[in-house]
Protein backbone atom coordinates (compact mmCIF):
# COMPACT_ATOMS: atom_id res chain seq x y z
CA UNK A 1 0.00 0.00 0.00
CA UNK A 2 1.32 3.43 -0.94
CA UNK A 3 2.08 5.55 2.12
CA UNK A 4 0.53 9.00 1.76
CA UNK A 5 1.10 11.57 4.49
CA UNK A 6 -0.34 15.04 4.99
CA UNK A 7 1.70 17.35 7.21
CA UNK A 8 0.11 20.59 8.34
CA UNK A 9 2.33 23.63 8.75
CA UNK A 10 5.08 21.96 6.72
CA UNK A 11 6.74 24.87 4.94
CA UNK A 12 9.43 25.30 7.61
CA UNK A 13 10.77 24.07 10.92
CA UNK A 14 9.59 20.73 12.28
CA UNK A 15 6.99 20.27 9.56
CA UNK A 16 9.50 20.74 6.76
CA UNK A 17 11.96 18.36 8.44
CA UNK A 18 9.20 15.74 8.70
CA UNK A 19 8.31 16.21 5.04
CA UNK A 20 11.88 15.70 3.84
CA UNK A 21 12.55 12.69 6.08
CA UNK A 22 9.28 10.91 5.31
CA UNK A 23 9.79 11.46 1.59
CA UNK A 24 13.18 9.77 1.87
CA UNK A 25 11.41 6.87 3.57
CA UNK A 26 9.07 6.42 0.63
CA UNK A 27 6.01 8.45 1.60
CA UNK A 28 4.15 10.60 -0.89
CA UNK A 29 3.98 13.91 0.97
CA UNK A 30 1.35 16.64 1.01
CA UNK A 31 2.92 19.83 2.34
CA UNK A 32 0.29 22.09 3.85
CA UNK A 33 1.07 25.76 4.41
CA UNK A 34 -0.91 28.85 5.35
CA UNK A 35 1.02 31.74 3.83
CA UNK A 36 4.64 31.12 2.87
CA UNK A 37 4.21 29.66 -0.60
CA UNK A 38 7.89 30.14 -1.48
CA UNK A 39 9.09 28.09 1.50
CA UNK A 40 6.52 25.35 0.81
CA UNK A 41 7.54 25.22 -2.84
CA UNK A 42 11.19 24.86 -1.80
CA UNK A 43 10.40 21.86 0.41
CA UNK A 44 8.37 20.25 -2.38
CA UNK A 45 11.13 20.93 -4.91
CA UNK A 46 13.75 19.38 -2.63
CA UNK A 47 11.65 16.21 -2.42
CA UNK A 48 10.93 16.08 -6.14
CA UNK A 49 14.58 16.69 -7.04
CA UNK A 50 15.54 13.76 -4.82
CA UNK A 51 13.14 11.49 -6.70
CA UNK A 52 10.25 11.64 -4.24
CA UNK A 53 6.60 12.61 -4.56
CA UNK A 54 5.25 15.82 -3.06
CA UNK A 55 2.64 18.50 -3.49
CA UNK A 56 2.25 21.82 -1.67
CA UNK A 57 -1.30 22.87 -0.79
CA UNK A 58 -2.34 26.15 0.82
CA UNK A 59 -5.02 26.01 3.51
CA UNK A 60 -5.81 27.63 6.85
CA UNK A 61 -6.27 24.62 9.13
CA UNK A 62 -8.56 26.68 11.38
CA UNK A 63 -11.07 26.98 8.50
CA UNK A 64 -13.15 23.80 8.13
CA UNK A 65 -14.08 24.53 4.52
CA UNK A 66 -10.43 25.12 3.59
CA UNK A 67 -9.46 21.88 5.34
CA UNK A 68 -12.10 19.93 3.43
CA UNK A 69 -10.74 21.33 0.15
CA UNK A 70 -7.19 20.49 1.27
CA UNK A 71 -8.11 16.85 1.80
CA UNK A 72 -9.99 16.68 -1.48
CA UNK A 73 -6.84 17.93 -3.21
CA UNK A 74 -4.77 15.22 -1.54
CA UNK A 75 -7.35 12.60 -2.56
CA UNK A 76 -7.22 13.76 -6.17
CA UNK A 77 -3.49 14.28 -6.59
CA UNK A 78 -1.94 11.63 -4.33
CA UNK A 79 -4.63 9.11 -3.42
CA UNK A 80 -6.12 7.74 -0.19
CA UNK A 81 -4.49 9.24 2.89
CA UNK A 82 -2.72 6.80 5.21
CA UNK A 83 -0.92 9.11 7.64
CA UNK A 84 -1.53 12.57 9.15
CA UNK A 85 0.90 14.78 11.05
CA UNK A 86 -0.87 17.64 12.83
CA UNK A 87 1.95 20.15 13.19
CA UNK A 88 0.62 23.65 12.44
CA UNK A 89 0.81 25.92 15.46
CA UNK A 90 1.34 29.54 16.44
CA UNK A 91 2.48 31.70 19.31
CA UNK A 92 1.36 35.18 18.38
CA UNK A 93 2.14 36.86 21.71
CA UNK A 94 4.13 36.16 24.87
CA UNK A 95 3.66 37.58 28.33
CA UNK A 96 1.37 37.32 31.33
CA UNK A 97 -1.93 35.57 30.82
CA UNK A 98 -4.15 38.53 31.73
CA UNK A 99 -2.37 40.69 29.17
CA UNK A 100 -3.15 38.45 26.18
CA UNK A 101 -5.19 40.40 23.65
CA UNK A 102 -8.51 39.08 22.40
CA UNK A 103 -7.18 38.59 18.87
CA UNK A 104 -4.26 36.60 20.30
CA UNK A 105 -6.60 34.31 22.23
CA UNK A 106 -8.87 33.79 19.23
CA UNK A 107 -6.07 33.02 16.77
CA UNK A 108 -4.09 30.71 19.03
CA UNK A 109 -7.18 28.71 19.97
CA UNK A 110 -8.22 28.58 16.31
CA UNK A 111 -4.92 27.30 14.90
CA UNK A 112 -3.65 25.25 17.84
CA UNK A 113 -6.93 23.54 18.73
CA UNK A 114 -9.41 23.79 15.86
CA UNK A 115 -6.47 23.37 13.51
CA UNK A 116 -6.02 19.86 14.93
CA UNK A 117 -9.73 19.03 15.13
CA UNK A 118 -10.69 19.70 11.51
CA UNK A 119 -7.81 17.83 9.81
CA UNK A 120 -8.23 14.91 12.20
CA UNK A 121 -11.94 14.65 11.43
CA UNK A 122 -11.21 14.56 7.70
CA UNK A 123 -8.45 11.99 8.18
CA UNK A 124 -10.67 9.68 10.23
CA UNK A 125 -13.37 9.73 7.56
CA UNK A 126 -10.78 8.50 5.06
CA UNK A 127 -8.70 6.10 7.15
CA UNK A 128 -11.27 4.45 9.41
CA UNK A 129 -12.30 0.90 8.59
CA UNK A 130 -15.72 1.95 9.89
CA UNK A 131 -15.94 4.28 6.89
CA UNK A 132 -14.43 1.88 4.36
CA UNK A 133 -10.80 2.91 4.85
CA UNK A 134 -7.73 0.76 5.37
CA UNK A 135 -6.66 2.20 8.74
CA UNK A 136 -3.84 4.65 9.32
CA UNK A 137 -1.76 6.64 11.77
CA UNK A 138 -2.10 10.14 13.21
CA UNK A 139 0.75 11.94 14.97
CA UNK A 140 0.03 15.16 16.86
CA UNK A 141 2.84 17.61 17.55
CA UNK A 142 2.37 18.96 21.05
CA UNK A 143 4.92 20.70 23.29
CA UNK A 144 6.73 20.23 26.54
CA UNK A 145 5.03 23.44 27.64
CA UNK A 146 1.85 21.43 28.21
CA UNK A 147 3.68 19.70 31.10
CA UNK A 148 5.33 22.84 32.49
CA UNK A 149 2.60 25.43 31.94
CA UNK A 150 4.98 28.15 30.62
CA UNK A 151 4.28 30.71 33.36
CA UNK A 152 5.14 34.33 32.53
CA UNK A 153 5.72 33.31 28.92
CA UNK A 154 2.75 31.67 27.23
CA UNK A 155 0.30 29.89 29.49
CA UNK A 156 -2.21 30.20 26.66
CA UNK A 157 0.03 28.25 24.27
CA UNK A 158 0.63 25.60 26.94
CA UNK A 159 -3.12 25.31 27.43
CA UNK A 160 -3.69 24.66 23.73
CA UNK A 161 -1.05 21.94 23.76
CA UNK A 162 -2.71 20.35 26.77
CA UNK A 163 -5.80 20.08 24.58
CA UNK A 164 -3.70 18.30 21.94
CA UNK A 165 -2.52 15.77 24.52
CA UNK A 166 -6.11 15.07 25.56
CA UNK A 167 -7.08 14.65 21.91
CA UNK A 168 -4.46 11.95 21.51
CA UNK A 169 -5.46 10.12 24.69
CA UNK A 170 -9.14 10.04 23.77
CA UNK A 171 -8.80 9.22 20.09
CA UNK A 172 -6.21 6.50 20.66
CA UNK A 173 -8.97 4.59 22.47
CA UNK A 174 -11.90 5.69 20.33
CA UNK A 175 -10.22 4.76 17.04
CA UNK A 176 -8.45 1.52 17.96
CA UNK A 177 -11.31 -0.54 16.50
CA UNK A 178 -11.14 1.60 13.35
CA UNK A 179 -7.56 0.56 12.60
CA UNK A 180 -6.12 3.98 13.45
CA UNK A 181 -3.25 4.61 15.85
CA UNK A 182 -2.88 8.07 17.42
CA UNK A 183 0.23 9.35 19.19
CA UNK A 184 1.88 12.59 20.24
CA UNK A 185 5.39 13.98 20.01
CA UNK A 186 6.19 16.67 22.59
CA UNK A 187 9.32 18.63 21.64
CA UNK A 188 11.34 20.64 24.10
CA UNK A 189 13.23 23.75 23.01
CA UNK A 190 13.89 23.39 19.29
CA UNK A 191 15.98 25.65 17.08
CA UNK A 192 13.22 27.03 14.86
CA UNK A 193 11.91 30.53 14.30
CA UNK A 194 9.06 29.97 16.78
CA UNK A 195 11.19 30.59 19.88
CA UNK A 196 13.46 32.96 17.96
CA UNK A 197 17.14 33.72 18.65
CA UNK A 198 16.58 35.75 21.82
CA UNK A 199 14.45 33.04 23.44
CA UNK A 200 16.96 30.38 22.44
CA UNK A 201 19.88 32.34 23.88
CA UNK A 202 18.01 32.91 27.14
CA UNK A 203 16.90 29.32 27.67
CA UNK A 204 19.72 27.15 26.33
CA UNK A 205 22.05 27.62 29.37
CA UNK A 206 19.36 26.13 31.61
CA UNK A 207 18.84 22.99 29.54
CA UNK A 208 20.34 19.67 30.69
CA UNK A 209 22.12 19.16 27.35
CA UNK A 210 23.06 22.85 27.04
CA UNK A 211 21.71 22.99 23.50
CA UNK A 212 18.43 23.23 21.66
CA UNK A 213 17.14 20.30 19.65
CA UNK A 214 16.87 20.32 15.88
CA UNK A 215 13.78 19.89 13.72
CA UNK A 216 15.40 16.79 12.25
CA UNK A 217 15.58 15.17 15.70
CA UNK A 218 11.85 15.70 16.14
CA UNK A 219 11.19 14.32 12.66
CA UNK A 220 12.94 11.08 13.62
CA UNK A 221 10.49 10.59 16.47
CA UNK A 222 7.53 11.32 14.23
CA UNK A 223 8.79 8.88 11.61
CA UNK A 224 9.07 6.13 14.22
CA UNK A 225 5.52 6.62 15.48
CA UNK A 226 4.16 6.60 11.92
CA UNK A 227 6.04 3.43 11.04
CA UNK A 228 5.14 -0.24 11.42
CA UNK A 229 7.88 -0.45 14.05
CA UNK A 230 5.40 1.32 16.36
CA UNK A 231 2.50 -0.98 15.46
CA UNK A 232 1.71 -1.65 19.14
CA UNK A 233 2.02 2.00 20.14
CA UNK A 234 -1.07 4.18 20.45
CA UNK A 235 -1.89 6.87 22.98
CA UNK A 236 1.81 7.52 23.62
CA UNK A 237 3.39 10.92 24.22
CA UNK A 238 7.01 10.83 23.09
CA UNK A 239 9.01 13.54 24.85
CA UNK A 240 12.00 14.70 22.79
CA UNK A 241 13.41 17.40 25.02
CA UNK A 242 17.05 16.68 25.81
CA UNK A 243 16.35 15.66 29.39
CA UNK A 244 14.01 18.56 30.17
CA UNK A 245 11.13 17.36 32.39
Secondary structure as a PSIPRED ss2 file (coil, helix, strand):
# PSIPRED VFORMAT (PSIPRED V4.0)

   1 X C   1.000  0.000  0.000
   2 X C   1.000  0.000  0.000
   3 X C   1.000  0.000  0.000
   4 X E   0.000  0.000  1.000
   5 X E   0.000  0.000  1.000
   6 X E   0.000  0.000  1.000
   7 X E   0.000  0.000  1.000
   8 X C   1.000  0.000  0.000
   9 X C   1.000  0.000  0.000
  10 X C   1.000  0.000  0.000
  11 X C   1.000  0.000  0.000
  12 X C   1.000  0.000  0.000
  13 X H   0.000  1.000  0.000
  14 X H   0.000  1.000  0.000
  15 X H   0.000  1.000  0.000
  16 X H   0.000  1.000  0.000
  17 X H   0.000  1.000  0.000
  18 X H   0.000  1.000  0.000
  19 X H   0.000  1.000  0.000
  20 X H   0.000  1.000  0.000
  21 X H   0.000  1.000  0.000
  22 X H   0.000  1.000  0.000
  23 X H   0.000  1.000  0.000
  24 X H   0.000  1.000  0.000
  25 X C   1.000  0.000  0.000
  26 X C   1.000  0.000  0.000
  27 X C   1.000  0.000  0.000
  28 X E   0.000  0.000  1.000
  29 X E   0.000  0.000  1.000
  30 X E   0.000  0.000  1.000
  31 X E   0.000  0.000  1.000
  32 X E   0.000  0.000  1.000
  33 X E   0.000  0.000  1.000
  34 X C   1.000  0.000  0.000
  35 X C   1.000  0.000  0.000
  36 X C   1.000  0.000  0.000
  37 X H   0.000  1.000  0.000
  38 X H   0.000  1.000  0.000
  39 X H   0.000  1.000  0.000
  40 X H   0.000  1.000  0.000
  41 X H   0.000  1.000  0.000
  42 X H   0.000  1.000  0.000
  43 X H   0.000  1.000  0.000
  44 X H   0.000  1.000  0.000
  45 X H   0.000  1.000  0.000
  46 X H   0.000  1.000  0.000
  47 X H   0.000  1.000  0.000
  48 X H   0.000  1.000  0.000
  49 X H   0.000  1.000  0.000
  50 X C   1.000  0.000  0.000
  51 X C   1.000  0.000  0.000
  52 X C   1.000  0.000  0.000
  53 X E   0.000  0.000  1.000
  54 X E   0.000  0.000  1.000
  55 X E   0.000  0.000  1.000
  56 X E   0.000  0.000  1.000
  57 X E   0.000  0.000  1.000
  58 X E   0.000  0.000  1.000
  59 X C   1.000  0.000  0.000
  60 X C   1.000  0.000  0.000
  61 X C   1.000  0.000  0.000
  62 X C   1.000  0.000  0.000
  63 X C   1.000  0.000  0.000
  64 X H   0.000  1.000  0.000
  65 X H   0.000  1.000  0.000
  66 X H   0.000  1.000  0.000
  67 X H   0.000  1.000  0.000
  68 X H   0.000  1.000  0.000
  69 X H   0.000  1.000  0.000
  70 X H   0.000  1.000  0.000
  71 X H   0.000  1.000  0.000
  72 X H   0.000  1.000  0.000
  73 X H   0.000  1.000  0.000
  74 X H   0.000  1.000  0.000
  75 X H   0.000  1.000  0.000
  76 X H   0.000  1.000  0.000
  77 X H   0.000  1.000  0.000
  78 X C   1.000  0.000  0.000
  79 X C   1.000  0.000  0.000
  80 X C   1.000  0.000  0.000
  81 X C   1.000  0.000  0.000
  82 X C   1.000  0.000  0.000
  83 X E   0.000  0.000  1.000
  84 X E   0.000  0.000  1.000
  85 X E   0.000  0.000  1.000
  86 X E   0.000  0.000  1.000
  87 X C   1.000  0.000  0.000
  88 X C   1.000  0.000  0.000
  89 X C   1.000  0.000  0.000
  90 X C   1.000  0.000  0.000
  91 X C   1.000  0.000  0.000
  92 X C   1.000  0.000  0.000
  93 X C   1.000  0.000  0.000
  94 X C   1.000  0.000  0.000
  95 X C   1.000  0.000  0.000
  96 X C   1.000  0.000  0.000
  97 X H   0.000  1.000  0.000
  98 X H   0.000  1.000  0.000
  99 X H   0.000  1.000  0.000
 100 X C   1.000  0.000  0.000
 101 X C   1.000  0.000  0.000
 102 X H   0.000  1.000  0.000
 103 X H   0.000  1.000  0.000
 104 X H   0.000  1.000  0.000
 105 X H   0.000  1.000  0.000
 106 X H   0.000  1.000  0.000
 107 X H   0.000  1.000  0.000
 108 X H   0.000  1.000  0.000
 109 X H   0.000  1.000  0.000
 110 X H   0.000  1.000  0.000
 111 X H   0.000  1.000  0.000
 112 X H   0.000  1.000  0.000
 113 X H   0.000  1.000  0.000
 114 X H   0.000  1.000  0.000
 115 X H   0.000  1.000  0.000
 116 X H   0.000  1.000  0.000
 117 X H   0.000  1.000  0.000
 118 X H   0.000  1.000  0.000
 119 X H   0.000  1.000  0.000
 120 X H   0.000  1.000  0.000
 121 X H   0.000  1.000  0.000
 122 X H   0.000  1.000  0.000
 123 X H   0.000  1.000  0.000
 124 X H   0.000  1.000  0.000
 125 X H   0.000  1.000  0.000
 126 X H   0.000  1.000  0.000
 127 X H   0.000  1.000  0.000
 128 X C   1.000  0.000  0.000
 129 X H   0.000  1.000  0.000
 130 X H   0.000  1.000  0.000
 131 X H   0.000  1.000  0.000
 132 X C   1.000  0.000  0.000
 133 X C   1.000  0.000  0.000
 134 X C   1.000  0.000  0.000
 135 X C   1.000  0.000  0.000
 136 X E   0.000  0.000  1.000
 137 X E   0.000  0.000  1.000
 138 X E   0.000  0.000  1.000
 139 X E   0.000  0.000  1.000
 140 X E   0.000  0.000  1.000
 141 X E   0.000  0.000  1.000
 142 X C   1.000  0.000  0.000
 143 X C   1.000  0.000  0.000
 144 X C   1.000  0.000  0.000
 145 X H   0.000  1.000  0.000
 146 X H   0.000  1.000  0.000
 147 X H   0.000  1.000  0.000
 148 X H   0.000  1.000  0.000
 149 X C   1.000  0.000  0.000
 150 X C   1.000  0.000  0.000
 151 X C   1.000  0.000  0.000
 152 X C   1.000  0.000  0.000
 153 X C   1.000  0.000  0.000
 154 X C   1.000  0.000  0.000
 155 X H   0.000  1.000  0.000
 156 X H   0.000  1.000  0.000
 157 X H   0.000  1.000  0.000
 158 X H   0.000  1.000  0.000
 159 X H   0.000  1.000  0.000
 160 X H   0.000  1.000  0.000
 161 X H   0.000  1.000  0.000
 162 X H   0.000  1.000  0.000
 163 X H   0.000  1.000  0.000
 164 X H   0.000  1.000  0.000
 165 X H   0.000  1.000  0.000
 166 X H   0.000  1.000  0.000
 167 X H   0.000  1.000  0.000
 168 X H   0.000  1.000  0.000
 169 X H   0.000  1.000  0.000
 170 X H   0.000  1.000  0.000
 171 X H   0.000  1.000  0.000
 172 X H   0.000  1.000  0.000
 173 X H   0.000  1.000  0.000
 174 X H   0.000  1.000  0.000
 175 X C   1.000  0.000  0.000
 176 X H   0.000  1.000  0.000
 177 X H   0.000  1.000  0.000
 178 X H   0.000  1.000  0.000
 179 X C   1.000  0.000  0.000
 180 X E   0.000  0.000  1.000
 181 X E   0.000  0.000  1.000
 182 X E   0.000  0.000  1.000
 183 X E   0.000  0.000  1.000
 184 X E   0.000  0.000  1.000
 185 X E   0.000  0.000  1.000
 186 X E   0.000  0.000  1.000
 187 X E   0.000  0.000  1.000
 188 X C   1.000  0.000  0.000
 189 X C   1.000  0.000  0.000
 190 X E   0.000  0.000  1.000
 191 X C   1.000  0.000  0.000
 192 X C   1.000  0.000  0.000
 193 X C   1.000  0.000  0.000
 194 X C   1.000  0.000  0.000
 195 X C   1.000  0.000  0.000
 196 X H   0.000  1.000  0.000
 197 X H   0.000  1.000  0.000
 198 X H   0.000  1.000  0.000
 199 X H   0.000  1.000  0.000
 200 X H   0.000  1.000  0.000
 201 X H   0.000  1.000  0.000
 202 X H   0.000  1.000  0.000
 203 X H   0.000  1.000  0.000
 204 X H   0.000  1.000  0.000
 205 X C   1.000  0.000  0.000
 206 X C   1.000  0.000  0.000
 207 X C   1.000  0.000  0.000
 208 X C   1.000  0.000  0.000
 209 X C   1.000  0.000  0.000
 210 X C   1.000  0.000  0.000
 211 X C   1.000  0.000  0.000
 212 X C   1.000  0.000  0.000
 213 X E   0.000  0.000  1.000
 214 X C   1.000  0.000  0.000
 215 X H   0.000  1.000  0.000
 216 X H   0.000  1.000  0.000
 217 X H   0.000  1.000  0.000
 218 X H   0.000  1.000  0.000
 219 X H   0.000  1.000  0.000
 220 X H   0.000  1.000  0.000
 221 X H   0.000  1.000  0.000
 222 X H   0.000  1.000  0.000
 223 X H   0.000  1.000  0.000
 224 X H   0.000  1.000  0.000
 225 X H   0.000  1.000  0.000
 226 X H   0.000  1.000  0.000
 227 X C   1.000  0.000  0.000
 228 X H   0.000  1.000  0.000
 229 X H   0.000  1.000  0.000
 230 X H   0.000  1.000  0.000
 231 X C   1.000  0.000  0.000
 232 X C   1.000  0.000  0.000
 233 X C   1.000  0.000  0.000
 234 X C   1.000  0.000  0.000
 235 X C   1.000  0.000  0.000
 236 X C   1.000  0.000  0.000
 237 X E   0.000  0.000  1.000
 238 X E   0.000  0.000  1.000
 239 X E   0.000  0.000  1.000
 240 X E   0.000  0.000  1.000
 241 X C   1.000  0.000  0.000
 242 X C   1.000  0.000  0.000
 243 X C   1.000  0.000  0.000
 244 X C   1.000  0.000  0.000
 245 X C   1.000  0.000  0.000
